[in-house]
Amino acid sequence: MIHGYFFVGKREAERITGLSHETLKKMRLNGDLRENIEWVRQNPRCILYNALLLSSFIQNRNQPEQHAIAVEKYPASLPHNQPKTRGRKAA
């Protein structure tokens, strides 16, 4: 089980999905995997995959509405979208 949102390279993405990096590339190029959602381009030669959303995409391949729920929850779970705590920190 993958907890939290973190990004992995193509080898770890292969392990998570059971798909080859060539298949993942084809899925990116034909739009099955969406940029800045399931994957990001760190630089022209480096693609990173969102491990949790990639896992959700594979698990819910036949139920896209379930994957859409995971995608909707993604921005709200990012650290910069968490409520700010006020007051002093407990000692």
Number of C-alpha atoms within 10 A of each C-alpha: 5 11 7 10 12 12 18 17 15 19 11 15 21 16 11 17 17 11 14 14 17 11 12 18 15 13 13 15 12 9 10 13 19 13 15 11 14 21 20 15 12 9 8 6 6 10 16 20 24 20 23 21 23 22 19 21 22 16 14 14 12 10 11 13 11 14 19 15 11 14 17 10 10 15 13 11 12 11 9 9 9 10 7 8 7 6 6 6 6 4 3
